[in-house]
Amino acid sequence: MQRLLGSGYESFLEALQQTPPTSVRLNPGKTAAKPGLPKVPWAEQGYYLRERPSFTLDPLLHAGTYYVQEASSMFIEQALKQVIDLEKPLHVLDLCGAPGGKSTHLASLISPDSLQVSNEVIKSRAYVLAENVAKWGSGNVLVTNNDPRDFGRLKSFFDVMVVDAPCSGEGMFRKDLQAIGEWSEENVNLCAQRQQRILTDVWEALKPGGVLIYSTCTWNEQENEENIAWLSEQEQAETLKLILRPEWGITPTHLNGVEGYRFYPHLTQGEGFFMAVVRKGGIPEEEAIGKKKKYKLTLAGKKEQALVENWLQNPEQFVWLQHGEVISALPAPLFDAADKVFQNLYVLFAGAEIAEVNGKKLKPLQGLALSQHLNKAAFETADLNLEQALRYLRKEDISLGTNGSNWLLLQYKNIPLGWAKQVGNRMNNYYPKEWRIRMELPQELPSFTLLTA
Ligand SMILES: C[S@@+](CC[C@H](N)C(=O)[O-])C[C@H]1O[C@@H](n2cnc3c(N)ncnc32)[C@H](O)[C@@H]1O
């Protein structure tokens, strides 16, 4: 580090002793709030908090209104905005996706008729990714659980790829003491080799002319510039230069012809981070129109679709799918591309899960409550106070003193949390068991109000 930082090394060591800043990114699909807080300068929806609250005790986090994300990582926004035409319908891959920081960010930046595949190789982590994607509620994301090598089956499919690679985590040292204990030169070598393998495996799936955003949360050159230089040598690829504002404090690097961007804690408000943007050489080929194939996705029956279609706004813009009793919806223009992903990968979650249909019995699903396209007017709603909302999220039975036999959409500060079914004066709690808050509620509830701060 001393060699990389020269005279800045002392300040760097000092910064490592300080508490890292806390930052969040708002979901523009769920709120138009502009909190009066300092902004993350490279990300339109990013804000720094003055202190770290107990996020678990804020219902709006569970509703997908914002995501707690380290600020440096939000820099991928500049790569997308500066080198990609985000108005166009794109196929986007987030290869190493869990827990979902970059995936939820990408989903907010691409157009609604773009298809995003968010992947995670470790199954338990893939479920966490699916949960966070469902909470974000964009509706155009498929979550897959595949090894990078499986993506070779989707040759030249993606316009944009994010590889936020597993790394030796030097940039996390002040946040995660365990990372210090696990660091060794041998581990850096292993990480660098694994990153090269991941890049080789996934490269075929990028279209010629497509863009790869590579990032790590480590500083050594082996896992960063050297890996990208290696990729450029192996394949037809060039790194792209981004425009930086001096006040951002980002350190550009140029090593072996590679343009890289480094985040050091004494110069930028964020954790350690590295990013490079690579364009694949070659000219994109016209997509061949293949003969009519057998689809893997099955359309919902007309009758079933009619029962639920007014549960989304602009239902005509969606294609309605059915697997078993579950009906889900995807933006209609994405049907063919989504089917191709289903043919080749293991898909855990797709679009928005709307309802379970059993004869005439209908059950709205959690994905619908959290969808950015939910048509609230189709439901009876009830607003909860903080304690009621937290008890609901703990999956406790709550009573609102109402009577009836309807499905109720429960909200906090006008943002949907999930469903409850009234049975007389009782209310059954349909919040997903796996997502419930496990923490005991404190005697005194905190009043964290990000959206009105
Ligand atoms: C830095 S984390 C990703 C963080 C995520 N992009 C975000 O913004 O929330 C790296 C991810 O790579 C996954 N991973 C580990 N080994 C991998 C491998 N061999 N191939 C692909 N992904 C791997 C890890 O499970 C982890 O979720």
The ligand as an SDF file (V2000), in Angstrom:
LIG
                    3D

 27 29  0  0  0  0  0  0  0  0999 V2000
  -18.5950   -9.0340   -3.5810 C   0  0  0  0  0  0  0  0  0  0  0  0
  -19.8500  -10.2090   -3.3990 S   0  0  0  0  0  0  0  0  0  0  0  0
  -21.1470   -9.5560   -4.3680 C   0  0  0  0  0  0  0  0  0  0  0  0
  -21.8750   -8.3890   -3.7640 C   0  0  0  0  0  0  0  0  0  0  0  0
  -23.0410   -7.9440   -4.6200 C   0  0  0  0  0  0  0  0  0  0  0  0
  -22.6380   -7.6870   -5.9870 N   0  0  0  0  0  0  0  0  0  0  0  0
  -23.7320   -6.7180   -4.0670 C   0  0  0  0  0  0  0  0  0  0  0  0
  -23.5110   -5.6150   -4.5770 O   0  0  0  0  0  0  0  0  0  0  0  0
  -24.5380   -6.8660   -3.1320 O   0  0  0  0  0  0  0  0  0  0  0  0
  -19.2830  -11.5280   -4.3830 C   0  0  0  0  0  0  0  0  0  0  0  0
  -20.2860  -12.6550   -4.6030 C   0  0  0  0  0  0  0  0  0  0  0  0
  -19.6500  -13.6490   -5.4120 O   0  0  0  0  0  0  0  0  0  0  0  0
  -20.0900  -14.9220   -5.0150 C   0  0  0  0  0  0  0  0  0  0  0  0
  -19.1010  -15.9430   -5.4330 N   0  0  0  0  0  0  0  0  0  0  0  0
  -18.2390  -16.6550   -4.6540 C   0  0  0  0  0  0  0  0  0  0  0  0
  -17.5340  -17.5160   -5.4050 N   0  0  0  0  0  0  0  0  0  0  0  0
  -17.9300  -17.3460   -6.6720 C   0  0  0  0  0  0  0  0  0  0  0  0
  -17.5740  -17.9520   -7.9060 C   0  0  0  0  0  0  0  0  0  0  0  0
  -16.6390  -18.8930   -7.9710 N   0  0  0  0  0  0  0  0  0  0  0  0
  -18.2190  -17.5390   -9.0140 N   0  0  0  0  0  0  0  0  0  0  0  0
  -19.1520  -16.5790   -8.9560 C   0  0  0  0  0  0  0  0  0  0  0  0
  -19.5290  -15.9670   -7.8210 N   0  0  0  0  0  0  0  0  0  0  0  0
  -18.9300  -16.3380   -6.6970 C   0  0  0  0  0  0  0  0  0  0  0  0
  -20.2130  -14.7920   -3.5130 C   0  0  0  0  0  0  0  0  0  0  0  0
  -21.0940  -15.7520   -2.9980 O   0  0  0  0  0  0  0  0  0  0  0  0
  -20.7190  -13.3580   -3.3290 C   0  0  0  0  0  0  0  0  0  0  0  0
  -22.1160  -13.3280   -3.2140 O   0  0  0  0  0  0  0  0  0  0  0  0
  1  2  1  0
  2  3  1  0
  2 10  1  0
  3  4  1  0
  4  5  1  0
  5  6  1  0
  5  7  1  0
  7  8  2  0
  7  9  1  0
 10 11  1  0
 11 12  1  0
 11 26  1  0
 12 13  1  0
 13 14  1  0
 13 24  1  0
 14 15  1  0
 14 23  1  0
 15 16  2  0
 16 17  1  0
 17 18  1  0
 17 23  2  0
 18 19  1  0
 18 20  2  0
 20 21  1  0
 21 22  2  0
 22 23  1  0
 24 25  1  0
 24 26  1  0
 26 27  1  0
M  CHG  2   2   1   9  -1
M  END
$$$$
